[in-house]
């Protein structure tokens, strides 16, 4: 009957989708189950290239990344003692969210999926499934932070890859103060250098065939120098648009104030 046909059809559809993503790389403790969940949520015309999870040893640093650092000063220790139950609950919740976070790279987008559960019994609180997306042509910078330069590196270091994304992007990390700007997606993953290379390659292929591509991209290695790279589409932007792009790079820390002022003067002269 109809019910039997539907039960037979669903596995066939799932197998067809998974065959489409058969070359996807499972990195940073990602599993085949994560790939299946990602395939269910991606568009049918997307191809998954890689999937990452926040590894076990990085969940603590990820949970601490938004902790208000001034509370660690001795003058605030009495306040910290009073607020310790709240801080502990916040840490447990943030660590649970980090455990349930999956990053997905496709040939068109970077997706962030959060499906977390945490609490004394492990299932007391659930976030539901959150799904955020940023287009590869919107990624403005790729910055690798090694473990020694990470947040709270003295006690719980972890490597990460920071993606510069537009302000207001659903994948941007908020609440990090000056450590993480609201236009940054911070991926706490194993081997961020490999992830940067994969995203850089996927973006280059996508923007090379997509007329809408052309945002500035800045590739930065630990201790390296920011080198803005502009595609042909970006080169055709007006001086005013280029100044706006420069301001975004300045806000993300990809260039310093001196570089910004010098390039801005050149663009103003062109106007």
N, C-alpha and C positions, 0 to 999 in steps of 0.2 A: 504494500500500500504506500501512501504518501509518506507516512512516518518512516517506514523502512528505507525508502529511497533517500529521504533527508539524512538519515543516520549514515548511509553509505556515501553520500555526497560530501558531507562535512570533512571526513578524513582525506578524501581526494583533493578537496580545495586546499586543506592545510598542507598536504604533501606537495602540491603544485607551488604554493607560496614558498615553502622551505627550499625547494629545488632552485627557485629564483635567487635565493640568498645563500647558496651552497658554498660560496667562496668567502663568506664573512669570517673574519678573524675573531676568536673569543680570547680576549686579553684581560689581564688584571682580575683574575678569579671569576670571570664571566662564565656562564654555563650555557648548555644547549637550551635549557628552559628559558633563560633570559632572551636568547635569540628568537625563540618561538613567540614570547610575549611582545617583543619588539616588532616582529613581522606582522602580528595581528593589528598593530596600531599604525604602522607606516602605510603610506599611500601605495596603491598597487603598482604604480610606475616608478617606484623607488627601489634601488638595490642597496641592501645593507652591506657595508664594507667592514665594519668592526663594531664590537660591543665591549664595553668596559664596566666593571663594578668598582666600588670603593673597597680596596682590599682590607683585610681584618686589621692590619697594623696601622692603617691610615684613618680608621674611624674615630679614634680618640682625638687626633689633631684636627680632623674635620669638625668634630663637635666643639672643640675649643676655639675655632677660628674666629668666632664672633664674640668671644668672651671679653667684657670690658677690662682691658689690661690695667687701668689705674687702680682697680680694686686689689691688685697684688702689692701695692705700696704699703709699707708698715702702718702708715697713718689710717689706712682703710681696713686694717685687719679686724677691728671690732665690728665694723659694718658687715664685713664678709662673714664673720661668725653668725651674725643675726640672719643674714640672707642665705646661709649655707643650704637650708632645705630647698629654697627656690632654685639656687644655682645647681644643686644636685639633680633636681627634677628636670631642669632645662638641659643639663648635660646628657641625662639618660634619653630624653626625647630627641636631642640633636644627634646622638650616636645611633639611635634607632633609625632616624631618617637617613643618615649616611649609609647604614647597612642596607637599606631598601632602595638606594639610588643606583640607577643604571644609565650609562651614557651610550648613545647609539650614533654612529657615523654612517650616513648614506651618501649616495652620489650627488645629493642635492642639499641635504640639511645635516645639522647636528641636533639630535633630540635628547632630552633629559626626561627620564621616567622615574617617578618615585612611588613606590608601593611598600610602605613600611608598617610594621606592627611592633609595639614595644609595651613594656609595663611589667609588673611583678610576675604575671602569669605568661608573659610573652605575647599575649593577644588582647591585653586590656584596652589598648588604644590602637586605632588604625587610621592611617592618613587617607585611605582610598587611593585610587590611581590618578596621579597628576602627570600631565604630559605637556612639556614645553618644547618649542621648536625655534631654531634660528637658521636662516638660510646661509649657505656657504658664502654667498656673495655679500653677506652682511658682516662676516667675521673680519674685524679690522686688525687684529694682532694675535700672535701666538707666542706666549712668553713661558719659558720653562723655569720653574723654581725647583732647585735641587733640595734635598732634605736639610742641608745645613743652613739654607736661607729661608726656610719655611716658618710658619707661625709657631711660636713657642718652641723654637728649635732647640732650646736648652734642655727640654724634658720630653718632648714628644714630636720629634721631627718627622716630616713626611714630604715626599716630592709631590708636585702638582703641575698641571698645565693650565695657564690662565688664558682664556679667550676674550678678546675685546669684542663686545657686542653692543648694539645700539642701546641708548638710554630707554628704559621702559620695557626692555625685552623680557619676556616671561621666564627666560632662563638665567637672568642676571642675579647674582648673589647680593642681597641687600643686608644692611646691618653691620657690615664689616668696618665701618668708619674709614680711616685713611689706609688701612691695610688692604682692603678690597673695595674698589670703587663700585658704585651701583651699575656700572656698565661693563662688569667683568663676570664671566662664568669661570669659576675655579673648579677644575676637575682634579680631585684627589685620586690619582690612579698610579699603578705601578708602571715604571718605564715611560715617563712623560715625553722623553725625547722621541721614542718610536711613535707615540700618539701624534706629536706635532708633525712629524714627517708624513704620516698618513693623511692628516687633515689638510696639510699644505698641498699634497699631491692631488687630493680630491677637489680642493678648491680651484687649483690651477686647471684641471680638466673641465670643471663645471663652468667657470667664468670664461674659458676659451671658446665655449660653444653657446654661451648664454649672453645675449645682448644686454641683459640687465646687470651683468657683473661689472665690476670695476671699482670696488671700494678699495681704499688704501689698506695694505697688509704690511705689518711690521713683524719680521721674524727676529726673535731675540733668544740667544742661548745664555746660560749662566755665565756672567762676566763678559758677555759679548756686547756688541754695539748695535743699536737699533738701525736698521736699514730699510726705510720705507720703499715698497715696491708698488708701482702703479701700472695697471693694465692700460691697454689702448683706450678703453672706454672711459677710464678715470682721467686720462690725459686730456680728454675733450671737455672736461668740466669747466665751468666758468670760474674766474678768480674767487668770487664770493663763495662758491661751493667748495673750492679747494681750501679756503680759509676755515670754513666750518669743519672740514676733515682734519685740518691741522689742529684745531681747538680740541677735537675729540682725542687726537693722539697726545696732546699736552695733558688733558685731564686724566688719561690712562697712565701717564708717566713714561710713554714711549719716547718722547722728546722733551728736552728741557726748555725753560723759558727763553733762553738766548736763541736757540734754534728756531723756536716759534716766532719770536719777534723778527728775526732776520728774514725768514721765508714769507712772513706776513707783509713786510715792507716791499719785497719783490713783487708779490701779487697785487698789492695796492698800486704800485707803479704801473703794472699792466692795465689796471682799471682806468 
